[in-house]
């Protein structure tokens, strides 16, 4: 007889009833080959004594096994493993999560084996991020109030059904008005798809736009998740220099004269990571080239709302008269990163296709959440939030830059950004950013090590230092730690 006393373990505190635990244990023994078809099971009396439970509980377990088709009862002989079950060879199972070095059980393509896990900013503690909003400023209570209010109303129940893969109609109308009022971008709600942040918009665009033999022009320094998304689609990247006026469009023109480019990915406001802004002259030339060479412009405008000195340039999409621009925006970057709300717009046929693809990935978003956001747009709460946070972030930017200028002038070179939530900081070449990051963490400060911004063509000893999510006391404390580990 098998050592059932050790094979069948009972947890009396588990939410699963004891007879189901016994039943599941036998199923496991059958499926791993320990018990074979036609093997006899111990009598209810013997098993009850072995594992210390009531005999009737064992009988219930056997009845459950029989009802599920794992066992059969033979009169006057006992309960047996069902004879019709296929024979399973007994194998020693590998230890959980242990890499045995054996061949995979099935074939698949791992396109992400070199990708590292994203940084977890939800852990408590002092941190200098790479430019996130201060979630403490976001009117989350008002958002949740509207969410609950909608869910209680009779028409709100309708939002719990499947809806359009383009997203909430109310939010699309609100964003349509918002884009017109803030960016001069006149676009119908039908030309808008709600996404889970700008990253989903980049992915959807890449999947529809790019094929294996295509080429995408990107900045020599660029948002690495966008680079990876384009590579995942099979496209090749061509790097375009970025200077104080943004992407070098003259250099791009020279490339276009030699080879075909399917798309140009660009962040015209507060380029990631360097925070520079594309000049108006270059914007107009880029649009002219797009018309002439028939390529798409993927405009990632993730933090348009944060400008401190002057009014921002109009987005490329606002002055695009030939429908070459796919415009991607984010509410997550201006409200709270974990609330995944973004949007994209472009030619109607393309947006319809985006909605169809989005339906295959996620069917739709959270309609109640999207409608709650639309209420905040319509009642002016979002505008009040932007005005309030803009004032606070400007003060924080100024203080952060003052401290960098006074305490880090021999260590960090930077330009005060006219907008955005981070400062592109070039560290002295003698500073090892990886060691600096490790030492900072030992002293209670989480800070990046600069590797996220590097690629095959760009390896500056630099990183983005986000100021927006730190209040004055936190900022002083964080920069004091940073000062100690850079001396």
C-alpha positions as CSV (number, residue, x, y, z in Angstrom):
1,X,0.0,0.0,0.0
2,X,1.1,3.5,-0.8
3,X,2.2,5.8,2.2
4,X,-1.1,7.6,2.1
5,X,-0.4,9.2,5.5
6,X,2.3,11.3,3.9
7,X,0.7,11.6,0.5
8,X,-2.6,13.0,1.6
9,X,-2.1,16.1,3.8
10,X,-5.2,17.7,5.4
11,X,-5.4,21.4,6.3
12,X,-8.2,21.9,8.8
13,X,-7.9,25.7,8.5
14,X,-8.3,25.7,4.7
15,X,-11.5,27.1,3.2
16,X,-11.8,23.9,1.1
17,X,-13.8,21.2,2.8
18,X,-11.8,18.2,4.0
19,X,-13.5,15.7,1.7
20,X,-12.7,17.8,-1.3
21,X,-9.1,18.0,-0.1
22,X,-9.0,14.2,0.0
23,X,-10.6,14.0,-3.4
24,X,-8.1,16.5,-4.9
25,X,-5.2,14.6,-3.4
26,X,-6.3,11.4,-5.1
27,X,-6.8,13.3,-8.4
28,X,-3.2,14.5,-8.1
29,X,-1.9,11.0,-7.4
30,X,-3.8,9.7,-10.5
31,X,-2.6,12.5,-12.8
32,X,1.1,12.2,-11.8
33,X,1.1,8.5,-12.4
34,X,1.4,7.4,-8.8
35,X,-2.0,5.6,-9.1
36,X,-2.7,3.7,-12.3
37,X,-6.0,2.7,-13.9
38,X,-7.7,-0.2,-12.0
39,X,-5.5,0.3,-8.9
40,X,-7.6,-0.3,-5.7
41,X,-8.0,2.5,-3.2
42,X,-7.8,1.8,0.5
43,X,-11.0,1.1,2.3
44,X,-12.7,4.1,3.9
45,X,-12.0,2.7,7.4
46,X,-8.3,2.2,6.8
47,X,-7.8,5.6,5.0
48,X,-9.7,7.3,7.8
49,X,-7.4,5.8,10.4
50,X,-4.3,6.6,8.4
51,X,-5.0,10.3,7.9
52,X,-7.0,10.9,11.0
53,X,-10.4,11.9,9.7
54,X,-14.0,10.6,9.9
55,X,-14.8,7.6,7.9
56,X,-17.9,9.3,6.4
57,X,-15.7,12.1,5.1
58,X,-13.6,9.5,3.2
59,X,-16.9,8.0,1.8
60,X,-17.9,11.5,0.6
61,X,-14.4,11.9,-1.0
62,X,-14.8,8.6,-2.9
63,X,-18.3,9.5,-4.0
64,X,-16.9,12.8,-5.4
65,X,-14.1,10.9,-7.2
66,X,-16.7,8.6,-8.8
67,X,-19.0,11.4,-9.8
68,X,-16.1,13.3,-11.5
69,X,-15.1,10.1,-13.4
70,X,-11.8,9.4,-11.7
71,X,-12.9,6.2,-9.9
72,X,-15.4,3.4,-10.0
73,X,-17.0,1.3,-7.3
74,X,-17.0,-2.5,-7.8
75,X,-19.6,-4.3,-5.6
76,X,-18.0,-6.4,-2.8
77,X,-14.5,-5.5,-4.0
78,X,-14.1,-1.8,-3.3
79,X,-13.2,1.5,-5.0
80,X,-10.8,1.5,-7.9
81,X,-9.2,4.0,-10.2
82,X,-11.3,4.1,-13.3
83,X,-10.1,1.4,-15.6
84,X,-10.8,3.4,-18.8
85,X,-8.3,6.2,-17.9
86,X,-5.2,6.4,-20.0
87,X,-2.0,5.0,-18.5
88,X,0.3,7.8,-17.2
89,X,4.0,7.1,-16.7
90,X,5.2,8.1,-13.2
91,X,7.6,11.0,-13.4
92,X,9.4,12.8,-10.6
93,X,8.1,16.3,-10.7
94,X,10.7,19.1,-10.8
95,X,11.0,21.5,-7.9
96,X,8.8,24.5,-8.3
97,X,10.4,27.5,-10.0
98,X,13.7,25.6,-10.3
99,X,15.5,25.8,-13.6
100,X,16.3,22.2,-14.4
101,X,18.0,23.1,-17.7
102,X,15.7,20.6,-19.5
103,X,14.0,21.3,-22.8
104,X,10.8,23.3,-22.7
105,X,7.6,21.3,-22.7
106,X,6.3,23.2,-25.8
107,X,7.9,25.5,-28.4
108,X,7.5,29.2,-28.1
109,X,9.4,32.3,-29.1
110,X,10.7,34.5,-26.2
111,X,11.2,37.9,-27.7
112,X,11.6,39.4,-24.2
113,X,14.4,37.3,-22.7
114,X,16.7,40.3,-22.5
115,X,14.1,42.6,-21.1
116,X,14.2,43.4,-17.4
117,X,11.2,43.9,-15.1
118,X,9.8,47.4,-14.8
119,X,10.7,49.4,-11.7
120,X,8.1,49.1,-8.9
121,X,7.4,52.6,-7.7
122,X,4.5,51.4,-5.5
123,X,6.9,50.5,-2.7
124,X,7.0,53.1,0.1
125,X,10.1,55.1,0.6
126,X,12.0,58.1,-0.6
127,X,12.6,58.1,-4.4
128,X,13.8,60.3,-7.2
129,X,11.8,58.9,-10.2
130,X,12.3,59.9,-13.8
131,X,9.4,62.3,-14.0
132,X,6.0,61.2,-12.6
133,X,3.2,63.4,-11.2
134,X,2.6,63.6,-7.5
135,X,-0.4,61.2,-7.0
136,X,-1.2,63.0,-3.7
137,X,-2.3,66.0,-5.7
138,X,-4.7,64.1,-8.0
139,X,-8.4,64.5,-7.1
140,X,-8.8,60.7,-6.7
141,X,-11.6,61.1,-4.1
142,X,-13.7,63.1,-6.5
143,X,-13.0,60.5,-9.3
144,X,-14.0,57.6,-7.0
145,X,-17.1,59.6,-5.9
146,X,-18.2,59.9,-9.5
147,X,-17.4,56.3,-10.1
148,X,-19.6,55.2,-7.2
149,X,-22.3,57.6,-8.2
150,X,-22.5,56.3,-11.7
151,X,-22.5,52.7,-10.6
152,X,-25.6,53.4,-8.3
153,X,-27.7,55.1,-11.0
154,X,-30.0,53.0,-13.1
155,X,-28.3,54.1,-16.3
156,X,-24.9,53.4,-14.8
157,X,-25.7,49.7,-14.7
158,X,-25.7,49.8,-18.5
159,X,-22.0,50.6,-18.3
160,X,-21.4,47.2,-16.8
161,X,-22.2,45.6,-20.1
162,X,-19.9,45.3,-23.1
163,X,-19.4,48.6,-24.9
164,X,-17.4,50.0,-27.8
165,X,-13.8,49.0,-28.1
166,X,-13.1,52.7,-28.8
167,X,-14.0,53.4,-25.2
168,X,-16.6,55.4,-23.4
169,X,-18.4,57.7,-25.8
170,X,-18.8,60.4,-23.0
171,X,-15.0,60.4,-22.4
172,X,-14.3,60.5,-26.1
173,X,-16.5,63.6,-26.5
174,X,-14.9,65.2,-23.4
175,X,-11.4,64.6,-24.8
176,X,-12.5,65.9,-28.2
177,X,-13.5,69.2,-26.5
178,X,-10.4,69.1,-24.3
179,X,-8.1,68.8,-27.4
180,X,-9.8,71.6,-29.2
181,X,-9.6,74.0,-26.2
182,X,-6.0,73.2,-25.1
183,X,-4.3,72.3,-28.4
184,X,-6.4,73.7,-31.2
185,X,-6.9,70.1,-32.4
186,X,-10.3,69.7,-34.0
187,X,-11.1,66.0,-34.0
188,X,-14.4,64.1,-33.9
189,X,-15.1,61.7,-31.0
190,X,-15.3,58.9,-33.6
191,X,-11.6,59.6,-34.5
192,X,-10.6,58.9,-30.9
193,X,-9.8,55.6,-29.2
194,X,-9.4,55.4,-25.4
195,X,-6.3,53.3,-24.4
196,X,-4.7,52.1,-21.2
197,X,-2.0,54.8,-21.3
198,X,0.2,56.0,-24.1
199,X,2.1,52.7,-24.2
200,X,-1.0,50.8,-25.5
201,X,-1.4,53.5,-28.2
202,X,2.2,52.9,-29.3
203,X,1.8,49.2,-29.4
204,X,-1.5,49.3,-31.4
205,X,0.0,51.7,-33.9
206,X,3.1,49.6,-34.4
207,X,1.1,46.4,-35.0
208,X,-1.1,48.0,-37.7
209,X,1.6,50.2,-39.3
210,X,4.7,48.1,-39.4
211,X,5.9,45.0,-41.2
212,X,9.1,43.0,-40.9
213,X,10.9,44.9,-43.6
214,X,9.9,48.4,-42.5
215,X,12.1,51.0,-40.9
216,X,11.1,53.5,-38.2
217,X,13.1,56.7,-37.6
218,X,13.6,57.5,-33.9
219,X,15.8,59.8,-31.8
220,X,19.3,58.7,-31.1
221,X,18.2,59.0,-27.5
222,X,14.6,57.8,-27.2
223,X,11.9,56.2,-25.0
224,X,13.2,52.7,-24.8
225,X,9.8,51.1,-24.5
226,X,8.8,52.6,-27.8
227,X,12.0,51.2,-29.3
228,X,11.3,47.8,-28.0
229,X,7.7,47.9,-29.3
230,X,8.9,48.7,-32.8
231,X,11.5,46.0,-32.7
232,X,8.9,43.5,-31.4
233,X,6.8,44.3,-34.5
234,X,9.8,43.3,-36.6
235,X,10.7,46.7,-37.8
236,X,14.3,48.1,-37.9
237,X,15.3,51.4,-36.3
238,X,17.3,54.2,-37.7
239,X,18.6,56.7,-35.2
240,X,18.3,60.5,-35.9
241,X,20.4,63.0,-33.9
242,X,18.7,65.1,-31.2
243,X,20.0,68.5,-30.2
244,X,18.8,71.5,-28.2
245,X,16.0,72.1,-30.8
246,X,14.8,68.5,-30.9
247,X,15.2,65.9,-33.6
248,X,17.5,66.9,-36.5
249,X,15.0,67.0,-39.4
250,X,17.7,68.0,-41.9
251,X,19.5,64.8,-41.1
252,X,16.2,62.9,-41.5
253,X,15.8,64.4,-44.9
254,X,19.2,63.1,-46.0
255,X,18.2,59.6,-44.9
256,X,14.9,59.8,-46.7
257,X,16.7,60.6,-50.0
258,X,18.6,57.3,-49.6
259,X,16.0,54.9,-48.2
260,X,12.4,54.4,-47.4
261,X,11.1,55.1,-44.0
262,X,7.6,53.9,-42.9
263,X,7.2,56.1,-39.8
264,X,8.9,58.6,-37.6
265,X,8.3,58.3,-33.9
266,X,8.8,61.7,-32.2
267,X,8.1,63.3,-28.8
268,X,8.0,67.0,-29.8
269,X,7.3,68.4,-26.3
270,X,9.8,67.4,-23.7
271,X,11.6,64.7,-25.7
272,X,12.3,61.6,-23.7
273,X,14.8,61.5,-22.1
274,X,16.5,64.8,-22.8
275,X,13.4,67.1,-22.3
276,X,14.2,69.3,-25.3
277,X,11.4,70.7,-27.4
278,X,11.2,70.4,-31.2
279,X,11.4,73.9,-32.8
280,X,8.5,75.2,-34.9
281,X,10.7,75.3,-38.0
282,X,11.5,71.7,-37.7
283,X,7.9,70.8,-37.0
284,X,6.8,72.4,-40.3
285,X,9.6,70.7,-42.2
286,X,8.8,67.3,-40.7
287,X,5.1,67.7,-41.9
288,X,6.3,68.7,-45.3
289,X,8.6,65.6,-45.5
290,X,5.8,63.3,-44.3
291,X,3.6,64.5,-47.2
292,X,6.4,64.2,-49.8
293,X,7.7,60.8,-48.7
294,X,4.3,59.4,-47.5
295,X,5.4,58.2,-44.0
296,X,3.4,58.3,-40.8
297,X,4.3,60.6,-37.9
298,X,3.7,58.9,-34.5
299,X,3.4,61.9,-32.2
300,X,3.8,60.9,-28.5
301,X,2.6,63.9,-26.6
302,X,2.6,62.4,-23.1
303,X,2.9,65.6,-21.0
304,X,1.7,68.5,-23.1
305,X,-0.2,70.0,-20.1
306,X,2.9,70.9,-18.1
307,X,4.6,74.1,-19.5
308,X,5.8,76.7,-17.0
309,X,7.1,79.7,-18.9
310,X,5.4,80.1,-22.3
311,X,2.5,78.6,-24.0
312,X,3.5,75.4,-25.7
313,X,3.8,75.0,-29.5
314,X,0.8,73.4,-31.1
315,X,1.2,69.7,-31.6
316,X,2.0,68.4,-35.0
317,X,-1.4,66.9,-35.2
318,X,-3.0,70.4,-34.8
319,X,-1.3,71.7,-38.0
320,X,-1.3,68.5,-40.0
321,X,-3.4,69.2,-43.1
322,X,-2.6,66.0,-44.9
323,X,-3.5,63.4,-42.2
324,X,0.0,62.0,-41.7
325,X,0.0,62.2,-37.9
326,X,-1.1,59.6,-35.4
327,X,-1.5,61.5,-32.1
328,X,-1.0,59.7,-28.8
329,X,-1.7,61.3,-25.4
330,X,-1.9,60.2,-21.8
331,X,-4.0,61.2,-18.8
332,X,-2.1,58.7,-16.6
333,X,1.1,60.9,-16.9
334,X,-0.8,63.9,-15.7
335,X,-3.2,62.4,-13.1
336,X,-1.8,59.1,-11.7
337,X,0.2,56.5,-13.5
338,X,-1.7,53.5,-12.1
339,X,-5.0,54.8,-13.5
340,X,-4.4,53.6,-17.1
341,X,-6.2,56.1,-19.3
342,X,-4.8,57.4,-22.6
343,X,-6.1,58.3,-26.0
344,X,-5.0,58.3,-29.6
345,X,-6.4,59.9,-32.8
346,X,-5.7,59.8,-36.5
347,X,-7.4,59.1,-39.8
348,X,-10.8,57.5,-39.3
349,X,-10.1,54.3,-41.1
350,X,-6.9,53.8,-39.2
351,X,-8.6,54.5,-35.8
352,X,-11.4,52.1,-36.7
353,X,-8.7,49.4,-37.3
354,X,-7.0,50.4,-34.0
355,X,-10.4,49.8,-32.2
356,X,-10.7,46.4,-33.8
357,X,-7.2,45.4,-32.7
358,X,-7.8,46.8,-29.2
359,X,-10.9,44.6,-29.1
360,X,-8.8,41.5,-29.6
361,X,-6.3,42.5,-26.9
362,X,-8.6,43.8,-24.2
363,X,-12.2,44.0,-25.7
364,X,-12.7,47.3,-24.0
365,X,-11.6,49.5,-21.1
366,X,-13.3,50.2,-17.7
367,X,-16.3,52.1,-19.0
368,X,-17.3,53.2,-15.5
369,X,-13.8,54.7,-14.8
370,X,-13.8,56.3,-18.2
371,X,-17.2,57.9,-17.7
372,X,-16.1,59.1,-14.2
373,X,-13.1,60.8,-15.9
374,X,-15.5,62.4,-18.4
375,X,-17.5,63.9,-15.5
376,X,-14.3,65.5,-14.1
377,X,-13.5,67.0,-17.5
378,X,-17.0,68.3,-17.9
379,X,-17.4,69.8,-14.4
380,X,-14.0,71.6,-14.6
381,X,-12.2,69.4,-12.0
382,X,-9.5,68.3,-14.4
383,X,-8.8,71.9,-15.4
384,X,-8.6,72.9,-11.7
385,X,-6.2,70.0,-11.1
386,X,-4.0,71.0,-14.0
387,X,-3.8,74.6,-12.8
388,X,-3.1,73.7,-9.2
389,X,-0.5,71.1,-10.0
390,X,1.2,73.3,-12.6
391,X,1.8,76.0,-10.0
392,X,3.1,73.5,-7.5
393,X,5.4,71.7,-10.0
394,X,6.8,75.0,-11.2
395,X,7.8,75.8,-7.6
396,X,9.3,72.4,-7.2
397,X,11.2,72.6,-10.4
398,X,12.7,75.9,-9.4
399,X,13.8,74.6,-6.0
400,X,15.2,71.4,-7.4
401,X,17.2,73.4,-10.0
402,X,18.4,75.8,-7.3
403,X,19.7,73.0,-5.2
404,X,21.4,71.3,-8.2
405,X,23.0,74.6,-9.1
406,X,24.3,75.3,-5.6
407,X,25.2,71.8,-4.4
408,X,26.0,69.8,-7.6
409,X,27.6,72.4,-9.9
410,X,30.8,70.3,-10.1
411,X,28.9,67.0,-10.5
412,X,25.8,67.5,-12.6
413,X,25.3,69.5,-15.8
414,X,21.8,70.4,-16.7
415,X,19.5,72.9,-18.4
416,X,16.3,74.1,-16.6
417,X,13.4,72.6,-18.6
418,X,10.6,74.9,-19.7
419,X,8.1,72.1,-19.1
420,X,7.7,68.5,-18.1
421,X,8.3,66.8,-14.8
422,X,12.0,65.9,-14.9
423,X,15.5,67.4,-15.5
424,X,17.9,65.7,-17.9
425,X,21.1,65.5,-15.7
426,X,24.5,64.8,-17.1
427,X,26.8,63.4,-14.4
428,X,30.6,63.9,-14.2
429,X,32.3,61.0,-16.0
430,X,34.1,60.0,-12.8
431,X,30.7,59.0,-11.2
432,X,29.7,55.4,-11.7
433,X,25.9,55.7,-11.8
434,X,25.3,52.0,-11.0
435,X,27.4,52.2,-7.8
436,X,25.8,55.6,-7.0
437,X,22.4,54.1,-7.3
438,X,23.4,51.1,-5.0
439,X,24.9,53.5,-2.4
440,X,21.9,55.7,-2.5
441,X,19.6,52.8,-1.8
442,X,21.7,51.8,1.2
443,X,21.1,55.3,2.5
444,X,17.4,55.2,2.0
445,X,17.0,56.7,-1.5
446,X,15.8,54.9,-4.5
447,X,17.2,56.3,-7.8
448,X,17.8,54.9,-11.2
449,X,21.2,54.0,-12.5
450,X,20.9,55.4,-16.0
451,X,20.8,52.2,-17.9
452,X,17.2,52.7,-18.9
453,X,18.2,55.5,-21.2
454,X,21.0,53.8,-23.1
455,X,20.7,52.0,-26.4
456,X,23.1,50.8,-29.1
457,X,23.8,54.4,-30.2
458,X,23.5,56.3,-27.0
459,X,25.3,55.8,-23.7
460,X,25.5,59.2,-21.9
461,X,26.5,59.2,-18.2
462,X,23.1,60.8,-17.5
463,X,19.6,60.3,-16.3
464,X,16.3,62.0,-15.7
465,X,15.8,63.4,-12.2
466,X,12.1,63.8,-11.5
467,X,11.1,66.7,-9.3
468,X,7.3,66.7,-9.4
469,X,6.6,63.8,-7.0
470,X,8.7,65.2,-4.2
471,X,7.4,67.9,-1.8
472,X,9.9,70.4,-0.4
473,X,11.0,68.4,2.6
474,X,11.3,65.2,0.6
475,X,13.3,67.0,-2.1
476,X,15.8,68.4,0.4
477,X,16.3,65.1,2.1
478,X,16.6,63.2,-1.3
479,X,19.1,65.6,-2.7
480,X,21.1,65.6,0.5
481,X,21.5,61.8,0.2
482,X,22.3,62.1,-3.5
483,X,25.0,64.7,-2.6
484,X,26.6,62.4,-0.1
485,X,26.8,59.5,-2.6
486,X,28.3,61.7,-5.4
487,X,31.1,63.2,-3.4
